[in-house]
Amino acid sequence: MPSIYAANDAACYEMSMGRWSRRLAAPFIRFSDAGDKLQSVLDVGCGTGSLTFVLGSVAQNAKVTGFDYSQAFVDHARSRTDDARFSFDQGDAVALPYATATFDAAMSMLVLNFLSEPDKAVREMVRVTRPGGVVAAAV
């Protein structure tokens, strides 16, 4: 079953939730202990990129991938940067299109409660994270 959250208006999201997401991102990263030595990070449910871009500022050498169900949000996030360290993909969090052990960390902020099968999404986050990596979520 696909995710249950349908979001198509990135500007509206920015006004309602984006400002709060940006405020939560840094404390969430500190809490997760996803330090500056990360080389690859996945932001599951990246929305308009609030956590994605803060991850990039903390882990300045990391490749950061934002992943979201909403193509409109992915397009908006892509439009916010021309930095090659950032990439954005569209799809469902319960079936991540990445190989096992691809990322040093997989993080999700303010999205699991919108998924029809959050347990599957968390299992996918664990699968795509290398052994000993960081998997963290905040709702």
C-alpha positions as CSV (number, residue, x, y, z in Angstrom):
1,M,0.0,0.0,0.0
2,P,1.5,3.4,-0.9
3,S,1.9,6.3,1.5
4,I,-1.3,8.1,2.5
5,Y,0.0,11.7,2.4
6,A,-0.7,13.6,-0.8
7,A,1.2,16.8,-1.1
8,N,1.3,18.9,-4.2
9,D,1.8,22.5,-3.1
10,A,5.3,23.1,-2.0
11,A,4.8,26.9,-1.3
12,C,1.9,26.1,1.0
13,Y,3.9,23.5,2.8
14,E,6.8,26.0,3.3
15,M,4.4,28.4,4.9
16,S,2.8,25.9,7.2
17,M,5.5,23.3,8.0
18,G,8.7,24.3,6.3
19,R,9.5,27.0,8.9
20,W,9.1,24.5,11.7
21,S,11.1,21.8,9.9
22,R,14.0,24.1,9.5
23,R,13.9,24.8,13.3
24,L,13.8,21.2,14.2
25,A,16.5,20.0,11.8
26,A,19.6,21.0,13.7
27,P,18.5,19.7,17.1
28,F,17.4,16.4,15.5
29,I,20.8,16.0,13.8
30,R,22.5,16.6,17.1
31,F,20.2,14.2,18.9
32,S,20.9,11.5,16.2
33,D,24.6,11.9,16.6
34,A,25.0,11.9,12.8
35,G,28.3,13.8,12.8
36,D,30.3,15.7,10.3
37,K,32.2,12.6,9.1
38,L,29.3,11.2,7.1
39,Q,30.0,10.6,3.4
40,S,26.4,9.7,2.3
41,V,23.1,10.5,3.9
42,L,19.5,9.7,2.9
43,D,16.6,12.0,4.0
44,V,13.5,9.9,3.8
45,G,10.4,12.1,3.3
46,C,12.5,15.2,2.6
47,G,9.6,17.4,1.7
48,T,11.0,20.7,0.4
49,G,14.5,19.9,1.8
50,S,14.6,21.4,5.2
51,L,16.5,18.5,6.8
52,T,18.4,17.7,3.6
53,F,20.1,21.1,3.4
54,V,20.9,21.3,7.1
55,L,22.5,17.8,6.8
56,G,24.6,19.2,4.0
57,S,25.8,22.1,6.1
58,V,26.7,19.8,9.1
59,A,28.3,17.0,7.0
60,Q,30.0,19.3,4.5
61,N,31.7,16.6,2.5
62,A,28.7,14.3,2.3
63,K,26.5,13.5,-0.6
64,V,23.0,14.1,0.6
65,T,20.0,12.4,-1.0
66,G,16.5,13.7,-0.4
67,F,13.7,11.3,-1.1
68,D,10.0,12.1,-1.1
69,Y,6.6,10.7,-2.3
70,S,5.6,14.1,-3.7
71,Q,7.0,15.0,-7.1
72,A,6.1,18.6,-6.4
73,F,8.2,18.6,-3.2
74,V,11.1,16.9,-5.0
75,D,11.0,19.5,-7.8
76,H,10.9,22.4,-5.3
77,A,13.8,21.0,-3.3
78,R,15.8,20.5,-6.5
79,S,15.1,24.2,-7.5
80,R,16.7,25.4,-4.2
81,T,20.3,24.3,-5.0
82,D,22.8,23.8,-7.8
83,D,25.3,22.1,-5.4
84,A,26.2,18.7,-6.8
85,R,26.4,17.2,-3.3
86,F,22.6,17.2,-3.2
87,S,20.2,15.0,-5.2
88,F,16.5,14.3,-4.9
89,D,14.5,11.3,-5.9
90,Q,10.7,10.6,-5.9
91,G,9.2,7.3,-4.7
92,D,7.6,5.5,-1.8
93,A,9.5,5.2,1.5
94,V,8.2,1.6,2.0
95,A,10.2,0.5,-1.1
96,L,13.4,2.6,-1.3
97,P,15.1,2.2,-4.7
98,Y,18.7,2.0,-3.3
99,A,21.0,-0.9,-2.8
100,T,21.6,-2.4,0.7
101,A,24.2,-0.6,2.8
102,T,24.4,2.4,0.5
103,F,24.3,5.2,3.1
104,D,26.2,6.1,6.3
105,A,22.9,7.4,7.7
106,A,19.2,7.4,6.9
107,M,17.1,10.0,8.6
108,S,13.4,10.9,8.6
109,M,11.8,13.9,10.1
110,L,8.1,14.6,10.4
111,V,7.0,11.9,7.9
112,L,6.5,8.5,9.5
113,N,3.1,9.4,10.9
114,F,1.9,10.1,7.3
115,L,2.9,6.6,6.0
116,S,0.4,3.8,5.7
117,E,3.2,1.3,6.8
118,P,5.8,3.2,8.8
119,D,7.3,-0.1,10.1
120,K,8.2,-1.0,6.5
121,A,9.7,2.4,5.9
122,V,11.9,2.0,9.0
123,R,13.0,-1.4,7.9
124,E,13.9,0.1,4.5
125,M,15.9,2.8,6.2
126,V,17.8,0.2,8.1
127,R,18.4,-1.9,4.9
128,V,19.9,1.0,3.0
129,T,22.2,2.1,5.9
130,R,25.6,0.5,6.2
131,P,26.3,-1.6,9.4
132,G,27.1,0.7,12.3
133,G,25.5,3.6,10.5
134,V,22.8,6.0,11.9
135,V,19.1,5.4,11.5
136,A,17.0,8.1,13.1
137,A,13.4,9.5,12.9
138,A,11.5,12.2,14.6
139,V,7.8,12.9,14.6
